[in-house]
Amino acid sequence: MLKQTLVTFLKRESSVGILLVIATLLAMLMANTLLGAQYQRLMDLPVAVSVGDFAIAKPLLLWINDGLMALFFFMVGLEIKREVLEGSLADRTKIALPFFGAIGGMLFPALIYTVFNSDNPTAMSGWAIPVATDIAFALGILSLLGSRVPASLKVFLLALAVIDDLGAIIIIALFYTAELSVQSLLIAALSILLLFYMNRQNVVNNTAYILVGIVLWVALLKSGVHATLAGVILGLMIPLRNNRESFHALEASLHAPVNYVILPLFAFANAGVGLQSFTMDHLGDGVTMGVFFGLFAGKQIGVFLFSAAAILLGVARLPEGIGWGHLYGVAVLSGIGFTMSLFIGSLAFECTEGICFSLVDERLGVLLGSLCSGLLGYAILKFVLSRTQPHE
């Protein structure tokens, strides 16, 4: 009976969002009780992998953020490729609306964050935190609304989030790099060229790609470019057209470990905001306010305004079965940054040369902005859907 209940739960689209909430609450509980010291020691636990004189030594937190999250980005890379070649982004006539929505959804949050923090060069490192959308969380909340949700609305949200994630990946590559190692970058470049050559030669052995991908990950880890980009690059290089069955099997095999283990573990490791010394000054801090209003206000304004402009100018059109209310509800849901926003925040304010920016501010803004966006988006769509006929 318990096994059947667990299987039924895991099959629900909302299960990932529920697990992320549980992991976040558990992290908050530990960080704000007598277990706070143990929680911090666990995240700081040194972990090392060495082969001869070569070694990678990092605290557990960074193994999760740099290592396990590379698998998440690998799955994202596969999803982007599938969506572009045979999914919701394959039809060029349907790309315009989510594309313009995603552009607005990245531009306005960054502008709002800048308004709150333009006078603080250190805080400005976090300008990209509110530009991201958490695909799993947003789709999970949409699934809670049941069968009345038009399929075209899910496709629009998925396409919007995929383009949004692609934008976030480009931002990470361009703006969140440390001091670069030429030797490691050369090895990374050779690895990418080898992957590209294998793809053009129709090599369909996924294991061969993954082995080269591991070399690429280590090279990027040592280069100063964020190592998770190796996952995206590898995902884009896996052949699809001549390797369809194997490609889809590989993507499907990643869903369970990424959605039910890696993402909840990432949330647990990064959402433990200690509130013992919390004051109203923290709530009114420029970083907190910039992230919160960037996600909650900037996302919905940017996505809806740019989507509406594209429709009114004749560049795009509303998908069948979707009205303006549906569009606005999804625009609000896109403010759920959570996983991606926490990840970018960990890059923006990580410790450098022994100096650490307070993590309370950006994480608090991410949690509050995502929570408010999720609740309001759900309420709007529930109201809109209640006034329409149920869809089969």
Protein Blocks (a to p, Z undefined) as FASTA:
>chain_A
ZZmmmmmmmmpmklmmmmmmmmmmmmmmmmmmmklmmmmmmmmpccdddehjbccdddfk
lmmmmmmmmmmmmmmmmmmmmmmmmmmklpmmlmmmmmmmmmmmmmmmmmmmmmmmmmmm
klmmmmmmmmpccfklmmmmmmmnojmlcfklmmmmmmmmmmmmmmmmmmmmmmmccddd
fklmmmmmmmmmmmmmmmmnopabfklmmmmmmmmmmmmmmnopafklmmmmmmmmpcfk
lmmmmmmmmmmmmmmmmmmmmmmmmmmmmmmccfklgcfklmmpmklmmmmmmmmmmmmm
mmmmmmmmmmmnopaccdehiafklmmmmmmmmmmnmlmmmmmmmmmmgceehiacdfkl
mmmmmmmmmmmmmmmmmmmmmmmmmmpccdZZ
